[in-house]
């Protein structure tokens, strides 16, 4: 219930905003770097089915203790599932990497709907999981309730912190938020989009209006605005008004047809570069772009050139979160007895967020534009250029 109330308080009604929003306000904000996500793995649909991460310990100075094989790391997806080619998949890849490195046991449970979250979290607690990881903002209520009811079990939550009934921040001794300041990398993506657009119009849309989605759109808007300021240009942004915190949303993270419809509307209004922030809904955006001439996609969370490879020829770049690395680190610390509730915040400085390579577009991005992106990245890392977003972690 708390999550539902929070979504309402954030203006996150799951209604479809098919009309594009106005031009982004001018605002100096930050950019991105480089990271990598990989492969697709099959997952277990049945709640509680175990996946034995057969692995070896490397025996190095920081190797896991001898009883690592008795450690059980568990993960609950949101309704997008572990093959979403986005943040759920990245989270599972991080857990799989930890299993291979440490020789621990892993269990993953896919949620089919929001109503599954609490049952899935409780089911993993009942299986004596040492660490239960929820993937995504939408699992906040279920993970927080699980942590409060089971103080002997450790929890982690990707893309959200914890709060009370009044939405005031709450710290739980046994629960760690894994957060990402994606506005930094999205700023660079917006600046890139401004410099690469041939029509002078770009667009973005989200799945549901929650902070972990809107923060991408804030950074993108700032990047477009900064490109205009630097170059005396007038690139228009459709889909998001940062100042008003209003824009276009598909209403969920799984209805690809809504993503396709939104993108077709943007293309009809002249947009030739589009950044969907909506998990698998972005595949619908890519399908619409594939049917149009000269339209490119900026992916989010993982490197879309690799994870959404059917559309690799459209992927200008991706705004990436190091979700897999954050999950692997959290599991490793837990196995070694070093779990803390201190939030992890991914930034450009710690390589927790960044831009993916340009891949097929490497030769098309002008060197002058590449140099300016690199300069802004350094300014963000040094603190000279500071992010300004109400959705910062």
MOPESUL-V871458 format. One record per residue. N is the residue number from 1. SS is DSSP state (~ for helix, > for strand, _ for the rest). NEAR is the number of other ideal C-beta (glycine too) atoms within 8 Angstrom. Layout:
n=N ss=SS near=NEAR
n=N ss=SS near=NEAR
This chain:
n=1 ss=_ near=5
n=2 ss=~ near=10
n=3 ss=~ near=9
n=4 ss=~ near=7
n=5 ss=~ near=9
n=6 ss=~ near=11
n=7 ss=~ near=12
n=8 ss=~ near=9
n=9 ss=~ near=7
n=10 ss=_ near=9
n=11 ss=_ near=8
n=12 ss=_ near=10
n=13 ss=_ near=7
n=14 ss=_ near=7
n=15 ss=_ near=6
n=16 ss=_ near=9
n=17 ss=_ near=10
n=18 ss=_ near=7
n=19 ss=_ near=6
n=20 ss=_ near=10
n=21 ss=_ near=13
n=22 ss=_ near=5
n=23 ss=_ near=5
n=24 ss=_ near=15
n=25 ss=_ near=9
n=26 ss=_ near=8
n=27 ss=_ near=11
n=28 ss=_ near=8
n=29 ss=_ near=15
n=30 ss=_ near=15
n=31 ss=_ near=16
n=32 ss=_ near=17
n=33 ss=_ near=10
n=34 ss=_ near=9
n=35 ss=_ near=12
n=36 ss=_ near=8
n=37 ss=_ near=14
n=38 ss=_ near=6
n=39 ss=_ near=4
n=40 ss=_ near=7
n=41 ss=_ near=9
n=42 ss=_ near=4
n=43 ss=_ near=11
n=44 ss=_ near=9
n=45 ss=_ near=5
n=46 ss=_ near=5
n=47 ss=_ near=8
n=48 ss=_ near=9
n=49 ss=_ near=9
n=50 ss=> near=9
n=51 ss=> near=9
n=52 ss=_ near=6
n=53 ss=_ near=13
n=54 ss=_ near=5
n=55 ss=_ near=10
n=56 ss=_ near=5
n=57 ss=_ near=10
n=58 ss=_ near=6
n=59 ss=_ near=4
n=60 ss=_ near=5
n=61 ss=_ near=3
n=62 ss=_ near=4
n=63 ss=_ near=7
n=64 ss=_ near=11
n=65 ss=_ near=7
n=66 ss=~ near=3
n=67 ss=~ near=6
n=68 ss=~ near=12
n=69 ss=~ near=7
n=70 ss=~ near=6
n=71 ss=_ near=14
n=72 ss=> near=13
n=73 ss=> near=17
n=74 ss=> near=14
n=75 ss=> near=16
n=76 ss=> near=18
n=77 ss=_ near=18
n=78 ss=_ near=12
n=79 ss=_ near=13
n=80 ss=_ near=13
n=81 ss=_ near=11
n=82 ss=_ near=12
n=83 ss=_ near=9
n=84 ss=_ near=13
n=85 ss=_ near=11
n=86 ss=_ near=14
n=87 ss=~ near=16
n=88 ss=~ near=16
n=89 ss=~ near=16
n=90 ss=~ near=14
n=91 ss=~ near=17
n=92 ss=~ near=14
n=93 ss=~ near=13
n=94 ss=~ near=15
n=95 ss=~ near=17
n=96 ss=~ near=11
n=97 ss=~ near=10
n=98 ss=~ near=17
n=99 ss=~ near=16
n=100 ss=~ near=9
n=101 ss=~ near=11
n=102 ss=~ near=14
n=103 ss=_ near=12
n=104 ss=_ near=16
n=105 ss=> near=12
n=106 ss=> near=16
n=107 ss=> near=15
n=108 ss=> near=14
n=109 ss=> near=15
n=110 ss=_ near=10
n=111 ss=_ near=13
n=112 ss=_ near=5
n=113 ss=_ near=6
n=114 ss=~ near=7
n=115 ss=~ near=5
n=116 ss=~ near=11
n=117 ss=~ near=15
n=118 ss=~ near=10
n=119 ss=~ near=9
n=120 ss=~ near=13
n=121 ss=~ near=16
n=122 ss=~ near=9
n=123 ss=~ near=11
n=124 ss=~ near=14
n=125 ss=~ near=12
n=126 ss=~ near=6
n=127 ss=_ near=11
n=128 ss=_ near=6
n=129 ss=_ near=12
n=130 ss=_ near=9
n=131 ss=> near=16
n=132 ss=> near=16
n=133 ss=> near=16
n=134 ss=> near=16
n=135 ss=> near=13
n=136 ss=_ near=14
n=137 ss=~ near=9
n=138 ss=~ near=11
n=139 ss=~ near=15
n=140 ss=~ near=15
n=141 ss=~ near=11
n=142 ss=~ near=13
n=143 ss=~ near=16
n=144 ss=~ near=14
n=145 ss=~ near=10
n=146 ss=~ near=15
n=147 ss=~ near=14
n=148 ss=~ near=8
n=149 ss=~ near=5
n=150 ss=_ near=9
n=151 ss=_ near=7
n=152 ss=_ near=4
n=153 ss=_ near=13
n=154 ss=> near=11
n=155 ss=> near=15
n=156 ss=> near=14
n=157 ss=> near=17
n=158 ss=> near=14
n=159 ss=_ near=11
n=160 ss=_ near=13
n=161 ss=_ near=10
n=162 ss=> near=14
n=163 ss=> near=11
n=164 ss=_ near=6
n=165 ss=_ near=5
n=166 ss=_ near=5
n=167 ss=_ near=7
n=168 ss=_ near=6
n=169 ss=> near=6
n=170 ss=> near=9
n=171 ss=_ near=6
n=172 ss=_ near=11
n=173 ss=_ near=6
n=174 ss=_ near=11
n=175 ss=> near=14
n=176 ss=> near=14
n=177 ss=> near=12
n=178 ss=> near=15
n=179 ss=> near=12
n=180 ss=> near=15
n=181 ss=_ near=15
n=182 ss=_ near=15
n=183 ss=~ near=17
n=184 ss=~ near=16
n=185 ss=~ near=17
n=186 ss=~ near=19
n=187 ss=~ near=20
n=188 ss=~ near=16
n=189 ss=~ near=17
n=190 ss=~ near=20
n=191 ss=~ near=16
n=192 ss=~ near=16
n=193 ss=~ near=18
n=194 ss=~ near=16
n=195 ss=~ near=12
n=196 ss=~ near=13
n=197 ss=_ near=12
n=198 ss=_ near=6
n=199 ss=_ near=7
n=200 ss=_ near=9
n=201 ss=> near=13
n=202 ss=> near=17
n=203 ss=> near=16
n=204 ss=> near=18
n=205 ss=> near=19
n=206 ss=> near=17
n=207 ss=_ near=12
n=208 ss=_ near=13
n=209 ss=_ near=13
n=210 ss=_ near=11
n=211 ss=~ near=10
n=212 ss=~ near=12
n=213 ss=~ near=14
n=214 ss=~ near=13
n=215 ss=~ near=16
n=216 ss=~ near=16
n=217 ss=~ near=17
n=218 ss=~ near=16
n=219 ss=~ near=22
n=220 ss=~ near=18
n=221 ss=~ near=17
n=222 ss=~ near=21
n=223 ss=~ near=19
n=224 ss=~ near=16
n=225 ss=~ near=14
n=226 ss=~ near=17
n=227 ss=~ near=15
n=228 ss=~ near=13
n=229 ss=~ near=8
n=230 ss=~ near=6
n=231 ss=~ near=8
n=232 ss=_ near=3
n=233 ss=_ near=8
n=234 ss=_ near=5
n=235 ss=_ near=13
n=236 ss=> near=9
n=237 ss=> near=18
n=238 ss=> near=14
n=239 ss=_ near=13
n=240 ss=> near=17
n=241 ss=> near=12
n=242 ss=_ near=13
n=243 ss=_ near=5
n=244 ss=_ near=6
n=245 ss=_ near=10
n=246 ss=> near=8
n=247 ss=> near=14
n=248 ss=_ near=16
n=249 ss=> near=16
n=250 ss=_ near=15
n=251 ss=_ near=10
n=252 ss=_ near=11
n=253 ss=_ near=13
n=254 ss=_ near=9
n=255 ss=_ near=10
n=256 ss=~ near=11
n=257 ss=~ near=7
n=258 ss=~ near=13
n=259 ss=~ near=18
n=260 ss=~ near=12
n=261 ss=~ near=12
n=262 ss=~ near=16
n=263 ss=~ near=16
n=264 ss=~ near=9
n=265 ss=~ near=11
n=266 ss=~ near=14
n=267 ss=~ near=14
n=268 ss=~ near=6
n=269 ss=_ near=10
n=270 ss=_ near=9
n=271 ss=_ near=14
n=272 ss=_ near=12
n=273 ss=> near=14
n=274 ss=> near=17
n=275 ss=> near=18
n=276 ss=> near=18
n=277 ss=> near=12
n=278 ss=_ near=15
n=279 ss=_ near=13
n=280 ss=_ near=13
n=281 ss=~ near=17
n=282 ss=~ near=17
n=283 ss=~ near=12
n=284 ss=~ near=16
n=285 ss=~ near=17
n=286 ss=~ near=15
n=287 ss=~ near=11
n=288 ss=~ near=15
n=289 ss=~ near=15
n=290 ss=~ near=8
n=291 ss=_ near=5
n=292 ss=_ near=8
n=293 ss=_ near=3
n=294 ss=_ near=6
n=295 ss=_ near=13
n=296 ss=> near=13
n=297 ss=> near=17
n=298 ss=> near=15
n=299 ss=> near=18
n=300 ss=> near=16
n=301 ss=> near=13
n=302 ss=_ near=17
n=303 ss=_ near=14
n=304 ss=~ near=17
n=305 ss=~ near=14
n=306 ss=~ near=11
n=307 ss=~ near=14
n=308 ss=_ near=14
n=309 ss=~ near=7
n=310 ss=~ near=5
n=311 ss=~ near=14
n=312 ss=~ near=12
n=313 ss=~ near=5
n=314 ss=~ near=11
n=315 ss=> near=19
n=316 ss=> near=12
n=317 ss=> near=14
n=318 ss=> near=14
n=319 ss=> near=19
n=320 ss=> near=18
n=321 ss=> near=15
n=322 ss=_ near=13
n=323 ss=~ near=16
n=324 ss=~ near=12
n=325 ss=~ near=11
n=326 ss=~ near=16
n=327 ss=~ near=17
n=328 ss=~ near=13
n=329 ss=~ near=9
n=330 ss=~ near=15
n=331 ss=~ near=15
n=332 ss=~ near=12
n=333 ss=~ near=10
n=334 ss=~ near=14
n=335 ss=~ near=13
n=336 ss=_ near=9
n=337 ss=_ near=6
n=338 ss=_ near=6
n=339 ss=_ near=10
n=340 ss=_ near=6
n=341 ss=_ near=10
n=342 ss=_ near=5
n=343 ss=_ near=10
n=344 ss=> near=12
n=345 ss=> near=9
n=346 ss=> near=15
n=347 ss=_ near=9
n=348 ss=_ near=17
n=349 ss=_ near=5
n=350 ss=_ near=6
n=351 ss=_ near=11
n=352 ss=_ near=14
n=353 ss=> near=18
n=354 ss=> near=12
n=355 ss=> near=16
n=356 ss=_ near=17
n=357 ss=_ near=9
n=358 ss=_ near=10
n=359 ss=~ near=10
n=360 ss=~ near=8
n=361 ss=~ near=12
n=362 ss=_ near=8
n=363 ss=_ near=4
n=364 ss=_ near=6
n=365 ss=_ near=12
n=366 ss=_ near=6
n=367 ss=~ near=6
n=368 ss=~ near=6
n=369 ss=~ near=11
n=370 ss=~ near=9
n=371 ss=~ near=8
n=372 ss=~ near=11
n=373 ss=~ near=14
n=374 ss=~ near=8
n=375 ss=~ near=8
n=376 ss=~ near=15
n=377 ss=~ near=13
n=378 ss=~ near=8
n=379 ss=~ near=10
n=380 ss=~ near=16
n=381 ss=~ near=8
n=382 ss=~ near=6
n=383 ss=_ near=6
n=384 ss=_ near=6
n=385 ss=_ near=10
n=386 ss=_ near=8
n=387 ss=_ near=13
n=388 ss=_ near=7
n=389 ss=_ near=13
n=390 ss=_ near=5
n=391 ss=_ near=9
n=392 ss=_ near=8
n=393 ss=_ near=10
